Amino acid sequence: MLDSLSTELVERLASFLNSRHDLGSLRLVCRRLHNTTLAAVASAWFGTVETDLCPRSIRRLEAISRNETFRLAVRKVRTGGRCPSR
């Protein structure tokens, strides 16, 4: 049944899921849902990105910035915390 719904409707339905777990589960159903719900995943996971400005955290920010869908989903970048000592 989900395969017969329009892409726009599937995206809209995905936006109502309340948890990252549910959204991740929906993406596992089939390839079409995996691809169609990418924007919803980006909004859920990358709306606010936290960084402590350590090298690992900077690499994560760089990776997000290279992905167009993820980059466009970022609304806030929060800094803070301390770098883990080596």
C-alpha positions in Angstrom: 0.0 0.0 0.0 2.8 2.5 0.8 4.3 1.9 -2.6 1.2 3.4 -4.3 1.3 6.7 -2.3 2.9 9.7 -3.9 6.3 10.8 -2.8 4.9 14.0 -1.3 2.4 12.1 0.8 5.0 9.7 2.1 7.3 12.6 3.0 4.4 14.3 4.8 3.5 11.1 6.7 7.2 10.6 7.8 7.2 14.2 9.2 4.6 13.1 11.8 6.7 10.3 13.3 7.7 11.3 16.8 10.9 9.4 17.3 14.1 8.8 15.5 13.6 5.1 16.1 10.2 5.0 14.3 11.7 7.0 11.4 14.6 4.6 11.2 12.2 1.6 11.2 10.1 3.1 8.4 13.3 3.5 6.3 14.0 -0.2 6.7 10.7 -1.3 5.0 11.9 -0.9 1.4 14.2 1.1 -0.8 11.6 3.5 -1.9 10.8 4.5 1.7 14.5 4.7 2.5 15.0 7.2 -0.3 11.8 9.1 0.2 12.2 9.7 3.9 15.8 11.1 3.7 14.7 14.7 4.1 12.7 13.8 7.2 15.7 11.9 8.6 17.9 14.9 7.9 15.5 17.2 9.8 15.2 14.8 12.8 19.0 14.1 13.1 20.6 17.3 11.9 18.2 20.1 12.9 20.6 21.0 15.8 24.2 19.9 15.5 26.3 19.9 18.6 30.1 20.3 18.5 32.9 20.6 21.1 35.3 21.8 18.3 37.6 18.8 18.7 39.1 17.3 15.6 36.6 14.4 15.5 33.7 16.8 15.9 35.0 19.1 13.2 35.3 16.2 10.8 31.6 15.4 11.5 30.6 19.0 10.7 32.6 18.8 7.5 30.9 15.5 6.5 27.5 17.1 7.2 28.4 20.1 5.1 29.3 18.0 2.1 25.9 16.3 2.0 23.4 18.6 0.4 20.3 17.1 2.2 21.9 17.1 5.6 23.5 20.6 5.1 20.1 22.1 4.3 18.5 20.5 7.4 20.8 22.1 9.9 19.1 25.0 11.7 21.4 25.4 14.7 25.0 24.6 15.6 25.6 24.5 19.3 29.1 24.6 20.7 30.2 23.6 24.2 31.6 20.8 26.2 35.2 19.8 26.5 37.3 17.7 24.1 38.0 14.3 25.5 41.5 14.1 26.7 43.8 11.6 25.0 
